[in-house]
Amino acid sequence: MSIMEIIGSILVIIGSIFLFLGALGIYRMPDLYNRLQAGTKATTLGAMSVILGVGFLEPDWFLKLLILVVFIGYSNPLSSHAMARAMYKRRVFPWTKEGGVDAYREVIEKETEKKES
Amino acid sequence: MNSQPTHLQPLSTQTKLSRFLMNWILLTLVWIGFTGTLDVQELLVGIIISGILSLMAIRIFTCCTLALLAPKKLFYLGKFIVVFLIALIKSNFDMARRVLSPALPINPGVVQFKSQLKSNFAKMVLANAITLTPGTLSIDIIDDTFYIHWIDVVSDQPEVAFKEIAEDFENLLLKIF
């Protein structure tokens, strides 16, 4: 095995571990927003790591895969932001502990009042 | 929110030209990445197609102008990418720690803070960077106020939240855009 193959395989394994942790996070977290948090972070680094690992295993594809990594790096947080915002606008409020802060709620309440009046 | 949408605002000729050239360079680089060769024929087709595309998309790709190519800005861009990657790895370990510990140590909430960034693109980059840094997820941006879901709320004061979440990124972004 060459050095490139070893680096590639290690990156793929690390990526799949993070992807698994992301799935576990989605299962364990109490509400939508926390699940999104676990999902976004783990899948971003996990997918990036797996793709880069494949790039090391197949050096011919490296530039293409690098472009894929960049696309994942900016489309993943965008989509999770879109989901979080849409769910908040549907009045799905985040779970908080006793006396937790929720600064966005006032904005939504005002918006709904405006619509109703 | 009440200002005109970005793609309808009038542009000066200089901005248009500068943005067009920058888009052209970026698209050509992407083309080279996808084809993977520096063959003259491939390159020529790529340059022509990216030129046509960037001419068509002058009001859609508003990200950058030629000013971004200044060495100082490129340096800060590189620094931003390094800081961002470190934060991404840190956030993954943070998330792994929270997910794997049996007690599930979280204290979620939504905080807000104000940012000094002006351009829409810079705000988007900051929001994306915030989403991928430890324990935070950006929910909405209204004018210059960011609403952030924070998995472990330290303080509900906007200043403290800003310092904890966004200060490093914003200082770098202010220098880039």
Contacts between the chains, C-beta under 8 A, distances in Angstrom:
chain1	res1	chain2	res2	distance
A	18	B	92	5.7
A	18	B	96	7.6
A	21	B	92	7.8
A	21	B	95	7.0
A	21	B	96	4.9
A	21	B	99	5.8
A	21	B	100	7.4
A	22	B	95	7.8
A	24	B	99	5.4
A	24	B	100	7.7
A	25	B	95	6.2
A	25	B	98	7.7
A	25	B	99	4.3
A	28	B	99	5.8
A	28	B	104	6.4
A	29	B	99	7.8
A	29	B	104	7.8
A	29	B	106	7.6
A	30	B	104	7.8
A	30	B	106	7.7
A	31	B	108	7.7
A	33	B	108	6.7
A	33	B	137	6.4
A	33	B	139	7.8
A	33	B	149	4.8
A	34	B	106	6.4
A	34	B	108	5.8
A	34	B	151	6.1
A	36	B	137	6.0
A	37	B	95	7.2
A	37	B	135	7.1
A	37	B	136	7.8
A	37	B	137	5.0
A	37	B	149	7.1
A	37	B	151	5.7
A	38	B	95	5.6
A	38	B	99	6.3
A	40	B	131	6.2
A	40	B	132	7.1
A	40	B	137	7.0
A	41	B	88	7.5
A	41	B	91	5.1
A	41	B	92	5.6
A	41	B	95	5.1
A	41	B	132	6.3
A	42	B	92	6.3
A	42	B	95	6.2
A	42	B	96	8.0
A	44	B	88	6.8
A	44	B	132	6.0
A	45	B	88	5.7
A	45	B	89	6.7
A	45	B	92	4.7
A	60	B	36	7.0
A	61	B	36	8.0
A	63	B	32	7.5
A	63	B	33	4.2
A	63	B	34	7.6
A	63	B	36	5.5
A	64	B	33	6.3
A	64	B	34	5.9
A	64	B	36	6.7
A	66	B	33	6.6
A	67	B	30	6.2
A	67	B	33	4.8
A	67	B	34	6.7
A	73	B	132	7.9
A	74	B	128	5.9
A	76	B	132	7.9
A	77	B	127	7.4
A	77	B	128	4.2
A	77	B	131	3.7
A	77	B	132	5.6
A	77	B	138	7.8
A	78	B	124	7.9
A	78	B	128	6.6
A	80	B	131	6.2
A	80	B	137	6.6
A	81	B	127	6.4
A	81	B	128	7.7
A	81	B	131	6.1
A	81	B	137	7.4
A	81	B	138	5.5
A	81	B	139	7.1
A	84	B	137	6.0
A	84	B	138	7.9
A	84	B	139	4.9
A	84	B	149	6.6
A	85	B	139	5.6
A	85	B	140	5.2
A	88	B	139	5.9
A	88	B	140	7.3
A	94	B	108	5.9
A	94	B	109	7.3
A	94	B	110	6.2
A	94	B	149	6.3
A	95	B	108	6.5
A	96	B	107	7.9
A	96	B	108	5.8
A	96	B	109	5.1
A	97	B	107	5.6
A	97	B	108	7.7
A	100	B	107	6.9
A	100	B	108	6.8
A	100	B	109	4.3
A	100	B	153	6.6
A	101	B	109	4.2
A	101	B	110	6.6
A	101	B	111	6.0
A	101	B	153	5.9
A	101	B	156	3.9
A	102	B	109	6.0
A	102	B	110	4.7
A	103	B	110	5.2
A	103	B	111	5.6
A	103	B	112	4.1
A	103	B	147	6.2
A	103	B	156	7.3
A	104	B	110	4.6
A	104	B	112	7.2
A	104	B	139	5.9
A	104	B	140	6.6
A	104	B	147	4.3
A	105	B	110	7.3
A	107	B	140	7.6
A	107	B	142	6.9
A	107	B	147	7.3
